[in-house]
């Protein structure tokens, strides 16, 4: 296996191969860093071109875009407070807070390094134990998947970075929005009010852009008159802070393993990997109140968590033919274009492709680290543009990005409508992240629960009688409730201990 991976790495050493890898990562970084555009749009637009490429070059290009897009999305989250994609929502909480404190270079260095380490750790998993991990994931039934997703929903209040109950309100609003459309089982319309376009529900891209980009920008313009604050980002400062992330090596390893596991579970995605890694780190921290105000641990956890999902998501794709994310669907399509079928036989019939993908992911991470370190200071200068100048440009990019997905104007109106929702939530100090998380997880939970109930003839007992399912549910409840109970106990006993000492 080592020899085959080494051969895949050597295949990148030709000028033409390296050109495709560098081009893919570079374009991914640019699209990922620009609010309104992401690697999914870029990969979808590039897919038809791969039909005329060598299959290896196509993978070099697309995997480079995949890695670069997820990594680059944190740049605008730090400098502007607007994540390039949902995967960097959690990074934005602490990264932008650090930027406001004049520590943007340090925040970017933490993010870049954590992204790189997260990618390396997930690559080790991909290269060494991909087959057994994928086999274990495929044995999970709908009951276990339902429990895992339910646990993610329980965490949305903690993900808000603020008031617990406002986080719950935001998550509940996201759940309600996710229910709009056709019932996945009965095919009955829900909350569509007779509007045919609503039968397909709301796409996450216009919802996310409306909540984060549009609402955020308009709110900032009204708040400070459109003047953007200077963000001091220098390469020397970034390079000097790169080693800071290694002080949190335990956080790096834990968050990377969490992200890798989340990536293995089909359909979960980098945003959930980031949320869970961030929430775990926050709940284990001795100073959880620092999260959201510029905690370095938060940036490390989020970026290691979201980037490591890429390696995890590749595992079921290349071994089982099951895409771990939307980007993996595009990678699979590129392989099928060249008559290469992803799945259990890929390792035997096209071993060069199988290990080539493993090698490409490693090379893409190395290139991402080098290119993002060199370019994030330029991307960070977007924050120096006054809001009243930057807002129209981002509006145009957002409209182009949203319209290009389905080529319909309706998505643009959805984005603007949720921009108004985002402004209202901002004025009411309701966190936006739980809203998006609730919206993303609800459809997954509904499908898994209802399919599980069909298997059990409508009985809920398997959720309590299946040991693994029950264990996941108990762990999720305990994980969310423990910090609340512990905090309440500390607040209750604190004054008594002080009084006792004074006597």
WOPE-V416360 format. One record per residue. PHI is phi in whole degrees, -180 to 180 (* if undefined). OMEGA is omega as a letter, one per 30 degrees, with the letter a starting at -180 (NA if undefined). Layout:
# WOPE-V416360
PHI:OMEGA
PHI:OMEGA
This chain:
# WOPE-V416360
*:a
-62:l
-64:a
-71:l
-67:l
-61:l
-64:l
-66:l
-67:l
-64:l
-64:l
-83:a
-79:l
-79:a
-57:a
-68:l
-65:l
-65:l
-62:a
-67:l
-67:l
-64:l
-62:a
-63:a
-65:a
-62:l
-65:l
-62:l
-62:a
-66:a
-68:l
-67:a
-81:a
-95:l
-58:a
107:l
-131:l
-147:a
-67:l
-64:l
-63:a
-61:a
-66:l
-65:l
-70:a
-84:a
-51:a
-60:a
-70:a
-70:l
-62:a
-97:a
-102:l
-63:a
-60:l
-68:l
-63:l
-62:l
-68:l
-57:a
-68:a
-72:l
-68:l
-61:l
-64:a
-60:a
-66:a
-64:a
-67:l
-66:a
-72:a
-72:a
-67:a
-80:a
-63:l
-73:l
-63:l
-75:a
-81:a
-113:a
80:a
-124:a
-66:l
-66:l
-153:a
-60:a
-66:a
-112:l
-59:a
-69:l
-62:a
-62:a
-53:a
-92:a
-65:a
-71:l
-62:l
-66:l
-62:l
-65:l
-89:l
83:a
-118:a
-63:a
-61:l
-65:l
-64:l
-66:l
-63:l
-61:a
-65:a
-64:a
-66:l
-63:l
-61:a
-65:a
-65:l
-60:l
-66:l
-65:a
-65:l
-68:l
-66:l
-59:l
-65:a
-60:a
-78:a
-104:a
-129:a
-62:a
-66:l
-63:l
-66:l
-65:l
-65:l
-67:a
-63:a
-73:l
-80:l
-68:l
-91:l
-61:l
-66:l
-67:l
-62:l
-62:l
-65:l
-64:a
-69:l
-61:l
-62:l
-63:l
-66:l
-65:a
-83:a
-65:l
-65:l
-68:a
-76:a
-71:l
71:a
-151:a
-64:a
-60:a
-72:l
-68:l
-64:l
-64:l
-61:l
-62:l
-63:l
-65:l
-63:l
-63:l
-63:l
-62:l
-64:a
-67:a
-79:l
-68:l
127:a
-85:l
-60:a
-67:a
-106:a
-85:l
62:l
-92:a
-73:l
-130:l
55:l
-94:l
54:l
79:a
-89:a
-62:a
-63:a
-80:a
-65:l
-90:l
79:l
-98:l
-72:a
-65:a
-65:l
-64:l
-65:a
-63:a
-65:l
-64:a
-66:a
-91:a
-77:a
-65:a
-61:a
-66:a
-65:a
-64:l
-63:l
-68:l
-63:a
-69:a
-78:a
-118:l
74:l
94:l
-86:l
-85:l
-79:l
-68:l
-117:a
-84:a
-128:l
-125:a
-61:a
-61:l
-68:l
-64:a
-64:a
-68:a
-100:a
-58:a
-70:a
-59:a
-62:a
-73:l
-69:a
-110:a
-62:l
-63:l
-63:a
-59:a
-67:a
-61:a
-66:l
-67:l
-69:l
-62:a
-63:l
-62:a
-66:l
-62:l
-64:a
-64:a
-72:a
-60:l
84:a
-81:l
104:a
-67:a
-64:l
-72:l
-59:l
-65:a
-62:a
-69:l
-62:l
-65:a
-67:l
-60:a
-63:l
-65:a
-71:l
-87:a
-72:l
-76:a
-131:a
-64:a
-69:l
-74:a
-69:a
99:a
-117:l
121:a
-79:l
-64:a
-60:l
-66:l
-65:a
-60:a
-64:a
-65:a
-74:l
-67:a
-67:a
-77:a
-72:a
-71:l
-66:a
-63:l
-61:l
-64:a
-68:l
-70:a
-61:l
-67:a
-68:a
-85:a
-102:a
-122:a
74:l
-110:a
-69:l
-83:a
-157:l
-63:l
-64:l
-68:l
-61:l
-68:l
-62:l
-64:l
-61:l
-64:l
-67:a
-64:l
-55:a
-102:l
58:l
-115:a
-94:l
-67:l
147:a
-58:a
-86:a
-60:a
-66:a
-95:a
-89:a
-138:a
-63:l
-65:l
-70:a
-58:a
-75:l
-66:l
-65:l
-60:a
-67:a
-63:l
-63:l
-66:a
-62:a
-63:l
-67:l
-64:l
-64:l
-58:a
-59:a
-68:a
-70:a
-70:l
-61:a
-76:a
-112:a
-65:l
-67:l
-75:l
-63:l
-66:a
-69:l
-58:a
-69:l
-81:a
-75:l
-55:a
-58:a
-72:l
-93:a
-70:a
-56:l
-60:l
-65:l
-68:l
-58:a
-64:l
-62:l
-64:l
-64:l
-62:a
-63:a
-67:a
-67:a
-70:a
-69:a
-118:a
55:l
-138:a
-69:a
-58:a
-64:l
-66:l
-65:l
-62:l
-60:l
-65:l
-64:l
-75:l
-64:l
-65:l
-62:l
-62:l
-64:l
-62:l
-65:l
-64:l
-65:a
-89:a
59:l
-95:a
-64:a
-85:a
-58:l
-61:l
-60:a
-66:l
-63:l
-61:l
-67:a
-71:a
-81:a
-59:l
-60:l
-63:a
-65:a
-62:a
-64:a
-67:a
-65:a
-70:l
-68:l
-67:l
-66:l
-67:l
-69:a
-99:a
58:l
84:a
-86:l
-90:a
-59:a
-58:l
-66:a
-106:a
-95:l
-81:a
-56:a
-67:l
-62:l
-63:l
-62:l
-64:l
-64:a
-64:l
-61:a
-63:l
-63:a
-65:a
-65:a
-81:a
-80:a
-57:l
-61:a
-67:a
-66:a
-62:l
-66:l
-65:l
-66:l
-63:l
-66:a
-76:a
-88:a
-54:a
-61:a
-63:a
-66:l
-65:l
-62:a
-64:l
-67:a
-65:l
-68:NA
